[in-house]
């Protein structure tokens, strides 16, 4: 009787050990198969600054909210604000520390309704400033609306100047690259992505003529909005306009991503307040 009792105890113990082993294997498999985290805790941060450039009639609030949200999520640290006056002179607030915290630089134009040629010069001055003051040799650029068009004007005018910091990654949010030209009777997103716009503005033609000055290894993210009111746009810029340079850049050899956001929060001025846009920009800049 005693032998039988001991036999039962041994069998139960063995079953318990086997069950624990399988449970541990399940836990380990779950850890191995878990989705990789995409938040800021997994990223390798760098000292490369990102310049945020507002749109027509924009100001501190234009990218202020996005930068604060990205800071809160530990993607970046705002270190510097560069305010450019009408003559191109720069007033700086803050400083680049050289720490690997994905530093953000907010660029503000005092004359915020000036044309893109002036703004391209002012962007050049900002790059000269961070080069001369902090020995910066590469940056990222994020532009909203006119800020995106003026940044591309800079690239197609000064992008081959090897004395300037190189733009490593470029994000344009709702930028009117084809200068608001849109004709749904001849244009659609599929043909524009494949071949560019059939109706080309003078601005777009200038980009075509200057594309060789753009660094072919610059990675680009183009964002468009569609409020789904039947206009195929964000109430200011058509999707086909915001994505009109996709094929131009790809033919030049650039790695280009495009993303369309939909609904009320895809309205032109709401795109830089859209947390999904925040995440898309952060992933492109700092999680790739």
C-alpha positions as CSV (number, residue, x, y, z in Angstrom):
1,X,0.0,0.0,0.0
2,X,2.8,2.3,0.9
3,X,4.6,1.5,-2.4
4,X,1.5,2.3,-4.3
5,X,1.2,5.7,-2.5
6,X,4.8,6.6,-3.3
7,X,4.3,5.6,-6.9
8,X,1.3,8.0,-7.2
9,X,3.3,10.8,-5.6
10,X,6.2,10.3,-8.1
11,X,3.8,10.3,-11.1
12,X,2.1,13.5,-10.0
13,X,5.5,15.2,-9.4
14,X,6.7,14.2,-12.9
15,X,3.5,15.5,-14.5
16,X,3.9,18.8,-12.6
17,X,7.5,19.2,-13.8
18,X,6.5,18.5,-17.5
19,X,3.7,21.0,-17.2
20,X,6.0,23.7,-15.9
21,X,8.5,23.1,-18.6
22,X,5.8,23.4,-21.3
23,X,4.4,26.6,-19.7
24,X,7.9,28.1,-19.7
25,X,8.3,27.2,-23.4
26,X,5.0,28.9,-24.2
27,X,6.2,32.1,-22.4
28,X,9.5,32.1,-24.3
29,X,7.7,31.5,-27.6
30,X,5.4,34.4,-26.8
31,X,8.3,36.6,-26.1
32,X,10.0,35.6,-29.4
33,X,6.9,36.0,-31.4
34,X,5.8,39.3,-29.8
35,X,5.4,42.3,-32.1
36,X,8.4,44.5,-32.0
37,X,7.8,47.7,-30.1
38,X,7.7,50.8,-32.3
39,X,7.8,53.4,-29.6
40,X,10.7,55.7,-28.7
41,X,12.2,53.3,-26.2
42,X,13.4,51.0,-29.0
43,X,15.1,53.7,-31.2
44,X,18.8,54.4,-31.6
45,X,18.8,58.2,-31.1
46,X,21.3,60.4,-32.8
47,X,22.7,64.0,-32.7
48,X,21.2,64.8,-36.2
49,X,18.9,67.8,-35.8
50,X,15.5,68.0,-37.5
51,X,14.3,71.4,-38.7
52,X,10.6,72.0,-38.6
53,X,9.4,74.6,-41.1
54,X,5.9,76.1,-41.0
55,X,3.7,77.0,-43.9
56,X,2.3,80.2,-45.4
57,X,1.2,82.6,-42.6
58,X,2.3,80.1,-40.0
59,X,4.1,80.6,-36.8
60,X,5.2,79.1,-33.5
61,X,2.0,77.2,-33.0
62,X,2.2,75.6,-36.5
63,X,4.6,72.9,-35.4
64,X,4.6,73.7,-31.7
65,X,2.0,71.1,-30.8
66,X,3.6,68.3,-32.8
67,X,7.1,68.9,-31.4
68,X,5.6,69.0,-27.8
69,X,3.8,65.7,-28.4
70,X,6.9,64.1,-29.9
71,X,8.9,65.4,-26.9
72,X,6.3,63.9,-24.5
73,X,6.6,60.6,-26.2
74,X,10.4,60.8,-25.9
75,X,11.1,60.8,-29.6
76,X,12.9,64.2,-29.7
77,X,14.1,67.1,-27.6
78,X,13.4,70.6,-28.7
79,X,16.7,72.4,-28.3
80,X,16.7,75.4,-30.6
81,X,14.4,78.0,-32.3
82,X,15.7,80.0,-35.3
83,X,13.7,83.1,-36.2
84,X,14.6,84.5,-39.6
85,X,13.8,88.2,-40.4
86,X,13.0,89.6,-43.8
87,X,16.7,90.3,-44.5
88,X,17.6,86.7,-43.7
89,X,19.2,87.5,-40.3
90,X,18.8,84.9,-37.7
91,X,17.9,85.2,-34.0
92,X,18.5,82.0,-32.1
93,X,16.9,80.8,-28.8
94,X,18.4,77.8,-27.1
95,X,21.3,75.8,-28.4
96,X,22.2,72.4,-29.8
97,X,23.8,70.4,-27.0
98,X,25.4,67.7,-29.1
99,X,23.5,65.0,-27.1
100,X,22.0,62.0,-28.9
101,X,18.4,63.0,-28.3
102,X,17.1,63.5,-31.9
103,X,17.2,67.3,-31.4
104,X,14.5,69.4,-32.9
105,X,14.9,72.9,-34.3
106,X,11.9,75.1,-35.0
107,X,12.3,77.5,-37.8
108,X,10.1,80.6,-37.8
109,X,9.9,83.2,-40.6
110,X,9.0,86.7,-39.4
111,X,7.7,87.6,-42.8
112,X,5.6,84.5,-43.0
113,X,3.7,85.3,-46.2
114,X,6.8,85.7,-48.4
115,X,7.4,83.7,-51.5
116,X,9.3,80.4,-51.8
117,X,12.4,81.9,-53.3
118,X,13.0,84.0,-50.2
119,X,12.2,81.1,-48.0
120,X,14.6,78.9,-49.8
121,X,17.3,81.5,-49.1
122,X,16.3,81.6,-45.5
123,X,16.4,77.9,-45.1
124,X,19.9,78.0,-46.6
125,X,20.8,80.6,-43.9
126,X,19.5,78.3,-41.2
127,X,21.7,75.5,-42.5
128,X,24.7,77.8,-42.6
129,X,23.9,78.8,-39.0
130,X,23.9,75.3,-37.6
131,X,27.0,74.4,-39.6
132,X,29.0,77.4,-38.5
133,X,27.8,77.4,-34.9
134,X,27.6,73.7,-34.1
135,X,29.6,72.0,-36.9
136,X,26.5,70.2,-38.2
137,X,27.0,68.4,-41.5
138,X,23.6,66.7,-41.9
139,X,20.0,67.4,-40.9
140,X,16.5,66.2,-41.4
141,X,13.8,68.6,-42.6
142,X,10.0,68.6,-42.0
143,X,7.9,71.1,-43.8
144,X,4.1,71.8,-43.7
145,X,2.4,73.2,-46.8
146,X,4.5,76.1,-48.1
147,X,7.2,75.0,-45.8
148,X,7.4,71.8,-47.7
149,X,7.3,73.5,-51.1
150,X,10.0,76.0,-50.1
151,X,12.2,73.2,-48.7
152,X,11.9,71.5,-52.1
153,X,12.7,74.8,-53.8
154,X,15.9,74.9,-51.6
155,X,16.8,71.3,-52.6
156,X,16.3,72.0,-56.3
157,X,18.3,75.2,-56.1
158,X,21.0,74.6,-53.5
159,X,20.9,70.8,-52.9
160,X,24.2,70.1,-54.6
161,X,26.1,72.7,-52.6
162,X,28.6,70.4,-50.7
163,X,29.5,73.2,-48.3
164,X,26.0,73.1,-46.8
165,X,24.7,70.4,-44.3
166,X,23.2,67.6,-46.3
167,X,19.5,66.8,-45.9
168,X,19.3,63.2,-44.9
169,X,15.5,62.8,-44.6
170,X,12.8,65.1,-45.9
171,X,9.1,65.1,-44.8
172,X,6.5,67.2,-46.6
173,X,3.0,67.5,-45.2
174,X,0.3,68.7,-47.6
175,X,2.8,70.7,-49.7
176,X,1.5,72.2,-52.9
177,X,4.3,71.0,-55.1
178,X,2.3,71.6,-58.3
179,X,1.1,75.1,-57.0
180,X,-2.5,74.1,-56.4
181,X,-3.0,72.9,-60.0
182,X,-5.7,70.2,-60.0
183,X,-8.0,69.0,-62.8
184,X,-9.8,65.8,-61.8
185,X,-11.0,65.3,-65.4
186,X,-7.4,64.5,-66.5
187,X,-5.6,63.7,-63.2
188,X,-6.0,60.8,-60.8
189,X,-3.7,59.6,-58.0
190,X,-2.7,56.4,-59.9
191,X,-1.4,58.3,-62.9
192,X,0.2,61.0,-60.9
193,X,2.1,58.5,-58.8
194,X,3.2,56.7,-61.9
195,X,4.0,59.5,-64.3
196,X,3.6,62.8,-62.5
197,X,1.0,65.5,-63.3
198,X,-0.2,66.0,-66.8
199,X,-0.9,69.6,-66.1
200,X,2.3,71.1,-64.7
201,X,2.7,74.5,-63.0
202,X,5.7,76.7,-63.4
203,X,6.8,75.7,-59.9
204,X,6.7,72.0,-60.8
205,X,8.6,72.7,-64.1
206,X,11.3,74.4,-62.0
207,X,11.5,71.3,-59.8
208,X,11.9,69.1,-62.9
209,X,14.8,71.4,-64.1
210,X,16.5,71.3,-60.7
211,X,16.0,67.7,-59.7
212,X,19.6,66.8,-60.4
213,X,20.7,69.1,-57.6
214,X,18.7,67.0,-55.1
215,X,20.8,64.3,-53.3
216,X,19.6,61.0,-54.7
217,X,20.2,59.2,-51.4
218,X,17.9,61.5,-49.5
219,X,14.9,59.6,-48.1
220,X,11.5,61.3,-48.5
221,X,8.1,61.0,-46.9
222,X,5.2,62.8,-48.6
223,X,1.9,63.2,-46.7
224,X,-1.4,64.2,-48.1
225,X,-4.9,64.7,-46.6
226,X,-8.3,63.8,-47.9
227,X,-11.3,65.1,-45.9
228,X,-13.6,62.8,-47.9
229,X,-15.9,65.6,-49.0
230,X,-15.6,64.5,-52.7
231,X,-12.8,66.9,-53.5
232,X,-9.9,64.4,-53.0
233,X,-8.0,67.0,-50.9
234,X,-7.6,68.6,-47.5
235,X,-9.7,71.7,-48.3
236,X,-6.5,73.5,-49.5
237,X,-4.2,71.1,-51.3
238,X,-5.4,68.2,-53.5
239,X,-3.9,64.8,-52.9
240,X,-2.5,64.8,-56.4
241,X,-0.8,68.1,-55.7
242,X,0.8,67.0,-52.5
243,X,2.1,63.8,-54.1
244,X,2.9,65.2,-57.5
245,X,6.7,64.9,-57.0
246,X,6.6,61.2,-56.1
247,X,7.5,59.9,-59.6
248,X,10.0,62.8,-60.1
249,X,12.0,61.8,-57.0
250,X,11.7,58.0,-57.7
251,X,13.1,58.5,-61.3
252,X,15.9,60.4,-59.7
253,X,16.7,57.4,-57.5
254,X,15.3,58.6,-54.2
255,X,13.6,56.3,-51.7
256,X,10.1,57.8,-51.5
257,X,7.2,56.9,-49.2
258,X,3.7,58.4,-49.6
259,X,0.9,58.4,-47.1
260,X,-2.7,59.7,-47.4
261,X,-4.7,60.4,-44.3
262,X,-8.5,60.5,-44.4
263,X,-11.4,62.2,-42.5
264,X,-11.9,65.4,-40.6
265,X,-8.5,65.3,-39.0
266,X,-6.9,65.2,-42.4
267,X,-7.9,68.8,-43.0
268,X,-5.0,71.0,-44.1
269,X,-4.2,72.8,-40.9
270,X,-5.2,69.8,-38.7
271,X,-2.6,67.4,-40.3
272,X,0.2,68.7,-38.0
273,X,-2.2,68.3,-35.0
274,X,-3.1,64.7,-36.0
275,X,-1.5,62.1,-33.7
276,X,-1.4,59.5,-36.4
277,X,0.6,61.9,-38.5
278,X,2.9,62.4,-35.5
279,X,3.5,58.7,-35.3
280,X,4.1,58.3,-39.1
281,X,6.7,61.2,-39.0
282,X,8.4,59.9,-35.9
283,X,8.7,56.3,-37.4
284,X,10.1,57.7,-40.6
285,X,12.6,60.0,-38.9
286,X,13.7,58.0,-36.0
287,X,12.5,54.4,-36.1
288,X,14.0,53.4,-39.5
